[in-house]
Amino acid sequence: MKRKTVMVFALSLLASAVFAAEGSEAVRNGKFTETGAPPKNAKGVVGTQWAKNWNCAGAAELKEGKIHLSSGVIYQLLSLPGDGRQYLLKAEIKASAMQGKQGVLNARMSSCIRQNPNTPFSHAIQKKFGPFKLGDAVRSYQFEFKIEPYEQGYLYIGESNAVIESVSVMMEPAAEK
C-alpha cells in the first residue's frame, strides 16, 4: 500500500512538472486542424465537420480550416494544472472580419477555484478582454492574465462577423513576488 501511494504521488508530481513546463499550451486544437462531427450540444454549427475540442453557442461554420462566427461564441475548457501555483497565461487570437462586414471580437475566461476536484464548477470569476474591432486583414489580438492556484475555467471567444484562424493560450508559472 505504501509503495503504491509513493508511486501515485511521484507520478502526480511528474505530471504537474510536465504540464506546468514553461510555455505549455492551455488550448487544444487551437489551429482547428483536427475535425469531426459537431458536438451534439453545439447550437448553431452549420455543416457536418467541426473543430474538435471546441463547442459553439451561436451561428458558426468551419470553412477551410477557419471558424466563421456570424454570432455567438466558441468555447473550450482550458487545460490548466489545477495545482497550488499561480500562472501567467498569454493569449493570442488571429482573426479578421467576414468579407464585406464589420466584425467585433471579445474574449473572456469564466472560471472558479476548485481545490477539491469534487467541487461543482461555477462561473464565479470573469476576466474579460476586448472588444477588438476586426478589419479585412488577419491580425493578431493579444492579451494576458494570471490565474490563481487551483483555478479552472473556460475560454469564450465571440461576438459577430469574425473569421477566427487560430487561438493560442501559452501558460507559464507566474513570477514569485
Backbone as numpy.savetxt, mean C-alpha at the origin, in Angstrom:
# Nx Ny Nz CAx CAy CAz Cx Cy Cz
10.19 -29.40 24.41 9.36 -28.20 24.41 10.23 -26.95 24.41
11.29 -26.95 25.27 12.19 -25.80 25.34 12.86 -25.57 23.99
13.31 -26.65 23.39 14.01 -26.56 22.11 13.09 -25.96 21.03
11.84 -26.39 21.01 10.87 -25.88 20.05 10.63 -24.39 20.28
10.50 -23.98 21.54 10.28 -22.56 21.87 11.46 -21.72 21.42
12.67 -22.19 21.68 13.88 -21.46 21.26 13.93 -21.36 19.74
13.60 -22.44 19.05 13.62 -22.45 17.59 12.58 -21.47 17.03
11.38 -21.47 17.57 10.34 -20.54 17.12 10.78 -19.11 17.35
11.37 -18.82 18.51 11.85 -17.48 18.82 12.95 -17.06 17.83
13.89 -17.96 17.56 14.99 -17.65 16.63 14.45 -17.37 15.23
13.51 -18.19 14.76 12.92 -17.96 13.45 12.16 -16.64 13.40
11.49 -16.32 14.49 10.76 -15.05 14.57 11.72 -13.87 14.47
12.84 -13.93 15.17 13.84 -12.86 15.10 14.42 -12.74 13.69
14.72 -13.88 13.08 15.26 -13.87 11.73 14.27 -13.26 10.75
13.01 -13.64 10.86 11.98 -13.09 9.97 11.86 -11.58 10.17
11.90 -11.12 11.40 11.81 -9.67 11.66 13.01 -8.95 11.07
14.19 -9.53 11.21 15.39 -8.89 10.68 15.34 -8.81 9.16
14.92 -9.88 8.51 14.83 -9.87 7.05 13.77 -8.89 6.60
12.63 -8.91 7.27 11.50 -8.05 6.91 11.85 -6.59 7.08
12.55 -6.26 8.15 12.84 -4.87 8.48 14.14 -4.39 7.87
14.71 -5.16 6.97 15.94 -4.73 6.33 15.73 -3.39 5.66
16.77 -2.59 5.68 16.65 -1.26 5.10 16.21 -1.37 3.65
15.23 -0.58 3.29 14.75 -0.57 1.92 13.77 -1.68 1.59
13.10 -2.26 2.56 12.10 -3.30 2.29 10.86 -2.68 1.66
10.28 -3.38 0.72 9.06 -2.91 0.04 7.83 -3.35 0.83
6.97 -2.40 1.16 5.76 -2.70 1.93 4.55 -2.98 1.03
4.67 -2.69 -0.27 3.59 -2.91 -1.23 3.90 -4.15 -2.06
2.91 -4.99 -2.25 3.06 -6.16 -3.12 2.50 -5.81 -4.50
3.22 -6.21 -5.54 2.77 -6.03 -6.92 2.51 -4.56 -7.26
3.45 -3.72 -6.88 3.31 -2.28 -7.09 3.41 -1.84 -8.54
3.89 -2.72 -9.41 3.95 -2.39 -10.85 2.81 -3.06 -11.61
1.92 -3.73 -10.90 0.71 -4.34 -11.45 1.01 -5.40 -12.51
2.15 -6.08 -12.40 2.54 -7.07 -13.40 1.88 -8.43 -13.17
1.57 -8.75 -11.92 0.89 -10.01 -11.62 -0.61 -9.76 -11.70
-1.28 -10.56 -12.53 -2.72 -10.33 -12.73 -3.50 -11.63 -12.54
-4.78 -11.45 -12.35 -5.70 -12.57 -12.21 -7.11 -12.04 -12.25
-8.05 -12.88 -11.92 -9.45 -12.45 -11.88 -9.63 -11.41 -10.78
-10.51 -10.45 -10.99 -10.76 -9.45 -9.93 -11.27 -10.12 -8.66
-10.92 -9.58 -7.48 -11.46 -10.14 -6.24 -12.99 -10.08 -6.25
-13.62 -11.04 -5.62 -15.09 -11.10 -5.60 -15.71 -9.86 -4.96
-15.00 -9.26 -3.99 -15.55 -8.09 -3.31 -15.13 -6.77 -3.96
-14.40 -6.83 -5.08 -14.00 -5.60 -5.77 -15.22 -5.02 -6.47
-15.53 -3.82 -6.11 -16.72 -3.16 -6.69 -16.27 -2.18 -7.76
-16.75 -2.35 -8.97 -16.46 -1.40 -10.02 -15.30 -1.74 -10.93
-14.70 -2.92 -10.78 -13.61 -3.30 -11.67 -14.21 -3.76 -12.99
-13.72 -3.17 -14.08 -14.17 -3.51 -15.42 -13.17 -4.52 -16.00
-13.66 -5.53 -16.68 -12.79 -6.50 -17.34 -12.61 -7.76 -16.52
-11.87 -8.71 -17.11 -11.68 -10.01 -16.48 -10.33 -10.14 -15.80
-9.44 -9.19 -15.99 -8.11 -9.22 -15.37 -7.94 -8.03 -14.44
-7.22 -8.27 -13.33 -6.99 -7.22 -12.34 -5.63 -7.46 -11.69
-5.05 -6.43 -11.13 -3.75 -6.53 -10.47 -3.90 -7.29 -9.15
-3.16 -8.40 -9.02 -3.20 -9.19 -7.79 -2.73 -8.34 -6.62
-3.24 -8.64 -5.44 -2.95 -7.97 -4.17 -3.61 -6.60 -4.04
-4.32 -6.14 -5.05 -5.00 -4.85 -5.00 -6.51 -5.07 -5.02
-7.21 -4.19 -4.34 -8.66 -4.22 -4.35 -9.16 -2.87 -4.82
-10.44 -2.75 -5.09 -11.00 -1.52 -5.64 -12.39 -1.27 -5.09
-12.64 -0.01 -4.79 -13.99 0.45 -4.46 -14.20 1.69 -5.32
-14.76 1.50 -6.49 -14.92 2.61 -7.43 -15.06 2.07 -8.83
-14.60 2.85 -9.80 -14.66 2.45 -11.20 -13.23 2.42 -11.74
-12.75 1.21 -12.07 -11.36 1.06 -12.52 -11.22 -0.07 -13.52
-10.15 0.02 -14.29 -9.83 -1.02 -15.27 -8.32 -1.14 -15.37
-7.83 -2.37 -15.51 -6.41 -2.61 -15.74 -6.21 -2.68 -17.24
-5.45 -1.70 -17.79 -5.19 -1.66 -19.23 -3.70 -1.46 -19.45
-3.09 -2.34 -20.22 -1.68 -2.24 -20.59 -0.78 -2.05 -19.37
-1.08 -2.78 -18.29 -0.25 -2.75 -17.10 -0.43 -1.53 -16.21
-1.47 -0.74 -16.46 -1.74 0.46 -15.67 -3.17 0.40 -15.17
-3.39 0.96 -13.99 -4.75 1.02 -13.47 -5.36 2.35 -13.86
-6.45 2.28 -14.61 -7.21 3.47 -15.02 -8.36 3.60 -14.02
-8.25 4.60 -13.16 -9.21 4.80 -12.08 -10.08 6.01 -12.39
-11.31 5.75 -12.81 -12.25 6.84 -13.12 -12.73 7.53 -11.86
-13.01 6.73 -10.82 -13.45 7.27 -9.54 -13.23 6.23 -8.46
-13.22 6.67 -7.22 -13.06 5.74 -6.11 -11.61 5.55 -5.71
-11.32 4.36 -5.15 -9.97 4.08 -4.65 -9.54 2.66 -4.99
-8.22 2.49 -5.07 -7.61 1.16 -5.03 -6.94 1.08 -3.67
-6.81 -0.14 -3.14 -6.21 -0.24 -1.82 -5.56 -1.60 -1.60
-4.68 -1.63 -0.57 -3.96 -2.84 -0.25 -3.52 -2.79 1.22
-3.58 -3.94 1.89 -3.01 -4.05 3.23 -1.50 -4.09 3.07
-0.81 -3.13 3.69 0.64 -3.06 3.57 1.31 -4.20 4.33
2.46 -4.64 3.81 3.26 -5.67 4.48 4.18 -4.99 5.48
3.69 -4.82 6.69 4.44 -4.15 7.75 4.83 -5.17 8.81
5.97 -4.96 9.49 6.47 -5.98 10.41 5.65 -6.17 11.67
4.97 -5.14 12.16 4.17 -5.30 13.38 5.01 -5.63 14.59
6.23 -5.10 14.63 7.09 -5.35 15.78 7.17 -4.10 16.65
8.04 -4.09 17.60 8.13 -3.00 18.55 8.99 -1.84 18.11
9.15 -1.65 16.80 9.99 -0.57 16.30 9.18 0.42 15.47
9.70 1.64 15.41 9.10 2.67 14.57 9.79 2.61 13.20
9.03 2.84 12.13 9.58 2.80 10.78 9.24 4.07 10.02
10.12 4.40 9.08 9.88 5.50 8.15 9.48 4.86 6.82
8.35 5.27 6.27 7.89 4.77 4.99 7.99 5.89 3.96
8.63 5.58 2.84 8.80 6.54 1.75 8.01 6.02 0.55
6.98 6.77 0.20 6.06 6.33 -0.85 6.28 7.10 -2.14
6.04 6.41 -3.25 6.08 7.04 -4.57 4.96 6.44 -5.41
4.16 7.32 -5.99 3.10 6.91 -6.91 3.39 7.58 -8.24
3.49 6.79 -9.30 3.68 7.35 -10.64 2.33 7.33 -11.34
1.88 8.52 -11.75 0.53 8.62 -12.31 0.41 9.81 -13.23
-0.66 9.79 -14.02 -1.02 10.90 -14.90 -2.55 10.97 -14.94
-3.05 12.02 -15.58 -4.50 12.16 -15.76 -4.93 11.32 -16.96
-6.18 10.87 -16.94 -6.73 10.20 -18.12 -6.75 11.20 -19.27
-6.52 10.68 -20.47 -6.43 11.54 -21.65 -7.66 12.44 -21.78
-7.39 13.74 -21.92 -8.46 14.72 -22.12 -9.25 15.07 -20.87
-8.79 14.61 -19.70 -9.52 14.88 -18.46 -8.60 15.51 -17.43
-9.20 16.15 -16.45 -8.45 16.67 -15.31 -8.48 15.61 -14.22
-7.30 15.25 -13.74 -7.23 14.20 -12.72 -6.70 14.72 -11.40
-7.15 14.07 -10.34 -6.70 14.38 -8.99 -6.41 13.06 -8.29
-5.34 13.08 -7.49 -4.95 11.87 -6.76 -4.75 12.21 -5.29
-5.29 11.39 -4.43 -5.07 11.46 -2.98 -4.58 10.10 -2.52
-3.85 10.10 -1.42 -3.43 8.84 -0.80 -3.65 8.97 0.70
-3.88 7.82 1.33 -3.99 7.84 2.78 -3.65 6.46 3.33
-3.10 6.50 4.53 -2.86 5.26 5.27 -3.91 5.22 6.37
-4.66 4.15 6.40 -5.68 3.95 7.42 -5.21 2.77 8.26
-4.95 3.02 9.55 -4.27 2.00 10.34 -4.70 2.00 11.80
-4.09 1.09 12.54 -4.29 1.00 13.99 -3.08 0.32 14.60
-2.96 0.42 15.90 -1.89 -0.25 16.64 -2.44 -1.61 17.07
-1.71 -2.68 16.70 -2.15 -4.04 17.02 -1.00 -4.84 17.61
-0.71 -4.60 18.88 0.36 -5.35 19.53 -0.04 -6.81 19.66
-1.31 -7.06 19.93 -1.84 -8.42 19.99 -2.52 -8.71 18.65
-2.03 -9.70 17.89 -2.62 -9.98 16.58 -4.09 -10.37 16.63
-4.60 -10.75 17.79 -6.01 -11.11 17.92 -6.90 -9.88 18.10
-6.29 -8.71 18.29 -7.07 -7.48 18.41 -7.71 -7.18 17.05
-9.00 -6.88 17.02 -9.65 -6.56 15.74 -9.02 -5.32 15.10
-8.99 -5.31 13.78 -8.47 -4.15 13.05 -9.47 -3.01 13.15
-8.95 -1.80 13.26 -9.80 -0.61 13.21 -9.09 0.44 12.35
-9.82 1.41 11.91 -9.26 2.49 11.10 -9.07 3.72 12.00
-8.43 3.53 13.15 -8.31 4.57 14.17 -7.33 5.68 13.78
-6.32 5.37 12.98 -5.29 6.35 12.61 -5.42 6.65 11.12
-5.49 7.92 10.78 -5.60 8.33 9.37 -4.46 9.28 9.04
-3.67 8.95 8.03 -2.59 9.82 7.55 -2.89 10.12 6.09
-3.08 11.40 5.77 -3.53 11.78 4.42 -2.43 12.53 3.67
-2.38 12.29 2.34 -1.37 12.90 1.47 -2.06 13.37 0.19
-1.72 14.58 -0.24 -2.35 15.15 -1.42 -3.28 16.25 -1.01
-4.11 16.72 -1.90 -4.33 16.20 -3.26 -3.19 16.56 -4.20
-2.96 15.67 -5.16 -1.98 15.88 -6.21 -2.75 16.10 -7.51
-2.53 17.23 -8.15 -3.19 17.52 -9.42 -2.41 16.80 -10.51
-3.10 15.96 -11.26 -2.46 15.16 -12.31 -2.46 15.90 -13.63
-1.37 15.72 -14.38 -1.26 16.31 -15.71 -1.25 15.23 -16.78
-1.04 15.66 -18.02 -1.01 14.72 -19.15 0.18 13.77 -19.08
1.32 14.26 -18.59 2.54 13.45 -18.51 2.61 12.72 -17.18
3.21 11.54 -17.20 3.40 10.77 -15.97 4.39 11.51 -15.08
4.01 11.64 -13.82 4.90 12.27 -12.83 4.99 11.37 -11.61
6.04 11.61 -10.85 6.25 10.89 -9.60 5.75 11.75 -8.45
4.84 11.22 -7.66 4.30 11.92 -6.49 4.84 11.20 -5.26
5.61 11.92 -4.45 6.29 11.30 -3.32 5.84 11.90 -2.00
5.82 11.07 -0.99 5.52 11.51 0.38 6.11 10.48 1.33
6.31 10.89 2.56 6.83 9.95 3.55 6.13 10.16 4.89
6.16 9.11 5.69 5.51 9.16 7.00 6.08 8.08 7.89
5.91 8.26 9.19 6.37 7.27 10.15 5.19 6.43 10.62
5.51 5.19 10.94 4.51 4.34 11.59 5.06 3.97 12.97
4.16 3.83 13.90 4.51 3.52 15.28 4.72 2.01 15.45
5.37 1.62 16.56 5.51 0.19 16.83 4.14 -0.50 16.79
4.09 -1.65 16.17 2.90 -2.51 16.04 1.79 -1.91 15.18
2.09 -0.86 14.43 1.06 -0.26 13.56 0.89 -1.13 12.31
-0.36 -1.38 11.95 -0.72 -2.14 10.76 -1.77 -1.35 10.00
-1.75 -1.40 8.66 -2.77 -0.64 7.97 -2.80 -0.81 6.47
-3.78 -0.14 5.90 -4.05 -0.16 4.47 -3.58 1.14 3.82
-3.12 1.04 2.58 -2.84 2.21 1.76 -3.98 2.34 0.76
-4.62 3.50 0.76 -5.71 3.81 -0.18 -5.20 4.88 -1.14
-5.44 4.67 -2.44 -5.04 5.63 -3.46 -6.25 5.87 -4.35
-6.56 7.14 -4.59 -7.68 7.36 -5.47 -8.10 8.80 -5.61
-9.20 8.97 -6.20 -9.94 10.21 -6.42 -10.62 10.06 -7.77
-10.06 10.72 -8.83 -10.76 10.63 -10.11 -9.83 10.84 -11.29
-10.17 10.16 -12.39 -9.50 10.32 -13.69 -7.99 10.14 -13.62
-7.54 9.10 -12.92 -6.11 8.85 -12.76 -5.69 7.59 -13.52
-4.51 7.66 -14.11 -3.86 6.49 -14.68 -2.65 6.22 -13.79
-2.70 5.14 -13.03 -1.65 4.83 -12.06 -0.72 3.80 -12.67
0.56 4.17 -12.81 1.55 3.28 -13.42 2.22 2.38 -12.40
2.49 2.92 -11.21 3.15 2.10 -10.19 3.00 2.75 -8.82
3.16 1.89 -7.80 3.10 2.33 -6.41 4.24 1.63 -5.68
5.00 2.40 -4.92 6.08 1.84 -4.12 6.05 2.48 -2.74
6.23 1.66 -1.72 6.36 2.16 -0.35 7.55 1.43 0.27
8.68 2.13 0.33 9.89 1.55 0.90 9.91 1.83 2.40
10.35 0.84 3.14 10.31 0.91 4.59 11.71 0.75 5.15
12.05 1.59 6.14 13.32 1.45 6.83 13.11 1.81 8.30
13.91 1.22 9.18 13.77 1.58 10.60 13.96 3.09 10.77
13.12 3.71 11.59 13.23 5.15 11.84 14.47 5.41 12.68
15.07 6.56 12.48 16.26 6.95 13.23 15.91 7.07 14.71
16.81 6.62 15.55 16.61 6.73 17.00 16.70 8.19 17.41
15.88 8.58 18.36 15.90 9.98 18.84 16.99 10.18 19.84
